[in-house]
Structures are given as structure tokens and as C-alpha cells.
Amino acid sequence: TRQVSLSYHAGQGDDDHMGEATPTSSTSVRQRSQLALLIKTMRPKQWTKNVFVWAALVFDVKLFRSEPFLATLAAFVLFCLISSAVYIINDLVDMPKDRLHPEKRNRPLASGALNPRIAIVAASIIVVGCLPWALAIGWQLAAILYGYLLLMVAYTFRLKNIVIVDVLTIAAGFVLRVGAGVAVVNAERFSPWLYVCMALLALFLGLGKRRQEIVLMHENSASTRRILAEYNLRFVDEMLSLVSASTVMAYATYTFSAPNLPENHSMMLTIPFVLYGIFRYLYLIHVKGETDPPDVVVLKDRALLLDVLLFGVVVFLVFYIF
């Protein structure tokens, strides 16, 4: 009996030892966890905004040329990385206010899950590491890319607290994305009207985001973002109406007046898709009470996503088939 008892306790000790995590394994788990949290802070879902970089390649009819395609792909990746660095910087600066927000308080930095030092090092590596790559593609891309970075840093520290200037700055960021695409493909047939259309569309998305924040936070909006005290639903809705109408008019004008389009004006076939997309989004926020940011709404609303895909198909047919 004594031998059995000793054997039992010895085996139990072995089992307890096996169940304990070694220092090496626990460190590895923490590192993987921090990496996952860092990637989350980089906002990969927001990379869809950088699709504007592809506009010049498509509308300048160079989609199937390998050199412009690869250059545009590189520009897209660079903007994804730099915009991720901007998100990291923004979250570092806004940590105290984000902790008061019902959703943003769950962000890795605001919740304390991600070590701020890791975030600072990652942002620094991205900002420094992207420069030689951008310069290798062309100095124009490097100038636009780091101009975008400076603009967004200025937005993080100052411009986002100036009413109206905040949404104009967001729109400028989208125009710079388009400009980067134009630079890397040496666009020859890219109409200036598209800059106007992209700027107005970006304004529309920026105002939609402001509306989402106001509705979500109600009377507590100013406690999380000071600039929201300068906005109200009526003001934002009136600006949305103005920008919506301007976007439709600018795009319609582009479809029959730009010099690089087919002479049969077939590009006008895309106007209904632009109209439906704008009307659908307005329907979702006013009738359905949608409070998600515009880029999230586009991806989760099937009708809106289908509209965007059909728009792309018709544009492809107009430029590359007919």
C-alpha cells in the first residue's frame, strides 16, 4: 500500500509539472497575442479605402499592362501600410478619450491590452521602411505618400478639432490616393473631373461618418470627440444633401464631357448605379437607422455591395470591351 501511495503521489507530481506552462511558452503566447493586437490596431478592414489608388489605372485604360499594374499594386500596399501607421498614431494620441467611447474603449491600446511601446516601434518602422520603397517607384509617389502622412498627422493633432476643416481634410486624403495612382501609371487620359468626383464622394463618406458618431453618442458625443460639439444632425444632414447632389451632377458631367471617354457616351450607363448607391446609403441611415461607418455599411449591405460591383462591371465593359 505504501508503494502504491508513493507511486500515486509521484505520478500526480509529474502531471502537475506537465500542466504548468514553461516561461518560454508563455512568452511566445504573449508575443503572438501582442502581434495580433497590433494587426488589429492597424485596421486591415480600413484598407478598402485605398482602392481609390486604382482609379487611374482603370480609367486610363491600363489595367492589363503589367508595369502600371504592378506599380499601382505597390502604391496600394504602401498606402495600406502608411494609413495603418496613421491609425496607430491616432490611437496612441486618443487613448484617454477612446476609453470613454462605448466602442472605441475596446480597442487594443485604449483597453490596455496592447503595449504602447510596441505600437510606437511598429509605427516608426513602417514610416521609415516605406520611404526607400516609395522612392524606388518614383519621387512623385514618395512625395504624395508622405504628404498624405503629414496631412493625417496634422489631422490627428489639430485639424480634426476644426469644424468643416476636419471633413475637408479627410476628403483631401482620398484625393491624394487618387493622385498617387495617377503618378505611378503616368496617366494620359485621366480626366480632372474624376478628382472632383472623388473629392465629393470622400466628403460624402466623411460626413456620413460624422453623422454615425453623433447618433451613436447622443448627448455624450463631445466627451469623446470635442469636434462633435460643433455638429448636429440637422447641419450634417443638410451638408449630406448638398454633397449628394453635387456628386451626382459632377459625375454625370464627367460621363459625357470628359475627353477620354467613348464617343457614344456609353459611360452614362453608369449614372444609375451612382444614383442608387447614394440613395441606398441615405435610406439606410435615415430610414433604417444605420449607425456603422460608411465603409462598413458598403461591405455588409448586400444591395449596396452589389451596386458597387455592378458599377465596376459596367465601367470595365465601357472601357475595355465596347
Legacy VTK file of the C-alpha trace (Angstrom):
# vtk DataFile Version 3.0
C-alpha trace
ASCII
DATASET POLYDATA
POINTS 322 float
0.000 0.000 0.000
2.823 2.330 0.825
4.419 1.733 -2.586
1.141 2.393 -4.369
0.667 5.589 -2.389
4.174 6.790 -3.199
3.677 5.944 -6.861
0.390 7.844 -6.920
1.903 10.993 -5.415
4.889 10.766 -7.722
2.602 10.481 -10.759
0.471 13.340 -9.515
3.562 15.483 -9.191
4.546 14.634 -12.756
1.055 15.543 -14.018
1.116 18.869 -12.166
4.533 19.640 -13.646
3.303 18.817 -17.151
0.305 21.117 -16.737
2.481 24.092 -15.862
3.414 26.486 -18.679
7.118 26.980 -19.151
8.457 30.572 -19.233
9.401 30.162 -22.891
5.923 29.030 -23.974
4.146 31.765 -22.011
6.443 34.398 -23.544
5.699 33.047 -27.021
1.955 33.225 -26.377
2.236 36.825 -25.167
4.242 37.773 -28.256
1.662 36.228 -30.596
-1.083 37.997 -28.680
0.670 41.359 -28.980
1.213 40.808 -32.710
-2.469 40.010 -33.222
-3.461 43.113 -31.263
-1.028 45.240 -33.283
-2.507 43.984 -36.553
-5.972 44.798 -35.222
-4.795 48.330 -34.380
-3.503 48.677 -37.950
-7.139 48.332 -39.120
-6.810 45.986 -42.135
-10.569 46.352 -42.723
-9.983 50.039 -43.457
-7.607 49.222 -46.310
-10.621 49.192 -48.625
-10.358 53.000 -48.613
-7.119 52.714 -50.539
-8.972 51.290 -53.538
-9.006 54.909 -54.768
-5.371 54.347 -55.782
-6.616 52.028 -58.547
-8.851 54.640 -60.174
-6.210 55.983 -62.552
-5.181 52.505 -63.721
-8.772 51.571 -64.579
-9.953 54.871 -66.045
-6.738 55.414 -68.029
-7.312 52.009 -69.678
-4.063 50.434 -68.448
-5.485 47.651 -66.316
-3.881 44.880 -68.390
-0.450 46.448 -68.729
1.939 44.693 -66.363
4.201 47.618 -65.439
1.431 50.105 -64.489
-0.476 47.314 -62.733
2.481 46.315 -60.552
3.283 49.964 -59.801
-0.318 50.575 -58.735
-0.290 47.427 -56.602
2.866 48.646 -54.868
1.312 52.089 -54.306
-1.783 50.411 -52.859
0.304 48.358 -50.414
2.313 51.431 -49.411
-0.860 53.403 -48.686
-2.195 50.472 -46.655
0.965 50.466 -44.546
1.174 54.241 -44.108
-2.530 54.532 -43.298
-2.029 51.771 -40.709
0.793 53.792 -39.156
-1.585 56.764 -39.017
-4.203 54.634 -37.236
-1.596 53.550 -34.690
-0.541 57.161 -34.063
-4.167 58.236 -33.802
-4.965 55.522 -31.243
-1.898 56.444 -29.187
-2.960 60.095 -29.085
-6.649 59.385 -28.439
-6.273 56.702 -25.749
-7.769 58.793 -22.904
-10.818 59.838 -24.943
-11.302 56.436 -26.531
-11.740 54.928 -23.063
-14.948 56.994 -22.731
-16.367 55.775 -26.045
-18.774 52.783 -25.977
-16.986 51.039 -28.857
-13.517 52.593 -29.073
-12.760 51.702 -25.453
-12.385 48.093 -26.653
-9.533 48.998 -28.989
-6.252 47.276 -28.055
-4.471 50.455 -26.937
-7.429 52.067 -25.169
-8.218 48.841 -23.298
-4.602 48.425 -22.239
-4.222 45.073 -23.977
-1.545 46.315 -26.398
1.725 47.671 -25.066
2.085 51.300 -26.295
5.832 50.826 -26.764
5.193 48.068 -29.291
2.769 50.345 -31.156
5.300 53.210 -31.236
8.069 50.952 -32.555
5.785 49.447 -35.218
4.610 52.857 -36.461
8.203 54.099 -36.626
9.368 51.058 -38.596
6.511 51.441 -41.087
7.097 55.164 -41.628
10.850 54.775 -42.123
10.705 51.499 -44.025
8.216 52.648 -46.665
10.366 55.589 -47.825
13.007 53.695 -49.851
10.324 51.514 -51.449
8.300 54.570 -52.491
11.403 56.330 -53.830
12.296 53.240 -55.853
8.943 53.528 -57.637
9.177 57.275 -58.149
9.747 60.509 -56.266
6.223 61.677 -57.127
4.714 58.716 -55.274
7.036 59.290 -52.306
6.076 62.979 -52.167
2.341 62.208 -52.300
2.608 59.318 -49.831
4.480 61.303 -47.199
2.386 64.381 -47.926
-0.586 62.196 -47.017
1.218 61.081 -43.852
1.937 64.671 -42.781
-1.635 65.708 -43.532
-3.061 62.856 -41.460
-0.676 63.541 -38.577
-1.767 67.190 -38.679
-5.354 65.929 -38.680
-4.675 63.757 -35.621
-3.142 66.560 -33.574
-5.011 69.643 -34.767
-7.165 69.634 -37.910
-9.735 67.158 -36.620
-10.738 69.734 -33.999
-11.623 72.440 -36.567
-15.205 72.281 -37.776
-15.672 71.638 -41.530
-11.886 71.582 -41.998
-11.911 68.103 -40.444
-14.090 66.560 -43.172
-12.291 68.536 -45.887
-9.024 67.045 -44.655
-10.466 63.544 -44.912
-11.550 64.315 -48.474
-8.067 65.624 -49.286
-6.621 62.307 -48.140
-8.730 60.458 -50.715
-7.727 62.879 -53.470
-4.069 62.206 -52.616
-4.733 58.490 -53.029
-6.106 59.162 -56.498
-3.136 61.401 -57.268
-0.738 58.639 -56.259
-2.396 56.297 -58.732
-2.139 58.922 -61.472
1.578 59.418 -60.730
2.609 55.763 -60.845
0.816 54.946 -64.124
1.760 58.210 -65.879
-1.906 58.730 -66.679
-2.586 60.287 -70.072
-6.392 60.087 -70.277
-7.385 60.666 -66.660
-9.999 63.417 -66.557
-9.741 66.178 -63.917
-13.462 65.660 -63.390
-12.615 62.433 -61.584
-10.665 64.388 -58.970
-13.817 66.418 -58.341
-15.974 63.292 -58.168
-13.584 61.522 -55.798
-13.324 64.577 -53.551
-17.114 64.883 -53.336
-17.521 61.167 -52.705
-14.921 61.386 -49.924
-16.787 64.327 -48.410
-19.972 62.274 -48.548
-18.274 59.408 -46.697
-16.678 61.774 -44.162
-19.987 63.443 -43.364
-21.615 60.032 -43.104
-19.037 59.059 -40.504
-19.654 62.274 -38.544
-23.379 61.521 -38.557
-22.721 57.992 -37.309
-20.654 59.318 -34.401
-23.309 61.874 -33.404
-26.131 59.317 -33.487
-24.098 56.720 -31.616
-23.001 59.006 -28.790
-26.109 61.247 -28.484
-25.542 63.946 -25.874
-22.198 62.447 -24.780
-20.546 62.942 -28.175
-18.487 65.968 -27.076
-16.928 64.000 -24.216
-15.220 61.608 -26.620
-14.545 63.962 -29.531
-14.522 67.694 -28.980
-15.314 68.484 -32.615
-18.669 66.680 -32.405
-19.963 69.521 -30.224
-19.710 71.721 -33.343
-22.020 69.454 -35.350
-25.646 68.423 -35.048
-27.809 66.103 -37.104
-29.599 68.869 -38.990
-26.342 70.531 -40.056
-24.759 67.227 -41.124
-27.884 66.109 -42.994
-28.059 69.397 -44.917
-24.405 69.061 -45.913
-25.008 65.440 -46.916
-27.862 66.562 -49.172
-25.705 69.253 -50.775
-22.746 66.936 -51.315
-25.002 64.146 -52.630
-26.482 66.409 -55.286
-23.058 67.802 -56.184
-21.602 64.309 -56.519
-24.327 63.184 -58.907
-24.026 66.337 -61.023
-20.227 66.170 -61.158
-20.230 62.503 -62.103
-22.967 62.954 -64.702
-20.979 65.823 -66.240
-17.881 63.638 -66.323
-19.657 60.819 -68.190
-20.481 62.948 -71.239
-17.847 65.690 -71.215
-14.511 64.055 -70.372
-12.285 63.835 -73.460
-11.044 60.286 -72.825
-14.455 58.585 -72.877
-16.113 56.666 -75.736
-17.757 58.949 -78.283
-21.073 57.102 -77.995
-21.430 58.368 -74.392
-21.846 54.805 -73.131
-20.281 55.846 -69.821
-23.611 57.458 -68.982
-24.880 53.925 -68.362
-23.059 54.037 -65.034
-25.039 57.033 -63.716
-27.949 54.921 -62.369
-25.533 52.907 -60.217
-24.099 56.084 -58.683
-27.609 57.370 -58.009
-28.717 54.108 -56.442
-25.601 53.865 -54.268
-26.102 57.341 -52.817
-29.843 56.891 -52.359
-29.368 53.471 -50.779
-26.908 54.821 -48.224
-29.218 57.729 -47.358
-32.077 55.240 -46.985
-30.046 53.106 -44.611
-29.058 55.978 -42.299
-32.387 57.850 -42.329
-34.956 55.037 -42.515
-33.130 52.009 -41.114
-31.161 53.965 -38.518
-27.816 52.558 -39.642
-25.009 53.743 -37.350
-21.985 51.905 -38.762
-19.308 53.888 -40.630
-19.860 54.181 -44.416
-17.031 51.795 -45.340
-18.548 49.130 -43.057
-22.045 49.702 -44.430
-20.852 49.158 -48.006
-19.384 45.779 -47.096
-22.296 44.487 -45.010
-25.291 45.747 -47.026
-25.790 43.281 -49.881
-27.744 45.660 -52.099
-25.107 48.377 -51.768
-22.252 45.934 -52.316
-23.982 44.515 -55.395
-24.463 48.031 -56.724
-20.734 48.764 -56.360
-19.830 45.504 -58.109
-22.239 46.165 -60.985
-20.838 49.674 -61.343
-17.369 48.175 -61.675
-18.562 45.647 -64.254
-20.205 48.325 -66.422
-17.114 50.570 -66.204
-14.984 47.623 -67.302
-17.284 46.870 -70.232
-17.336 50.507 -71.373
-13.571 50.968 -71.264
-12.257 47.536 -72.214
-14.939 45.752 -74.251
-17.029 48.284 -76.117
LINES 1 323
322 0 1 2 3 4 5 6 7 8 9 10 11 12 13 14 15 16 17 18 19 20 21 22 23 24 25 26 27 28 29 30 31 32 33 34 35 36 37 38 39 40 41 42 43 44 45 46 47 48 49 50 51 52 53 54 55 56 57 58 59 60 61 62 63 64 65 66 67 68 69 70 71 72 73 74 75 76 77 78 79 80 81 82 83 84 85 86 87 88 89 90 91 92 93 94 95 96 97 98 99 100 101 102 103 104 105 106 107 108 109 110 111 112 113 114 115 116 117 118 119 120 121 122 123 124 125 126 127 128 129 130 131 132 133 134 135 136 137 138 139 140 141 142 143 144 145 146 147 148 149 150 151 152 153 154 155 156 157 158 159 160 161 162 163 164 165 166 167 168 169 170 171 172 173 174 175 176 177 178 179 180 181 182 183 184 185 186 187 188 189 190 191 192 193 194 195 196 197 198 199 200 201 202 203 204 205 206 207 208 209 210 211 212 213 214 215 216 217 218 219 220 221 222 223 224 225 226 227 228 229 230 231 232 233 234 235 236 237 238 239 240 241 242 243 244 245 246 247 248 249 250 251 252 253 254 255 256 257 258 259 260 261 262 263 264 265 266 267 268 269 270 271 272 273 274 275 276 277 278 279 280 281 282 283 284 285 286 287 288 289 290 291 292 293 294 295 296 297 298 299 300 301 302 303 304 305 306 307 308 309 310 311 312 313 314 315 316 317 318 319 320 321
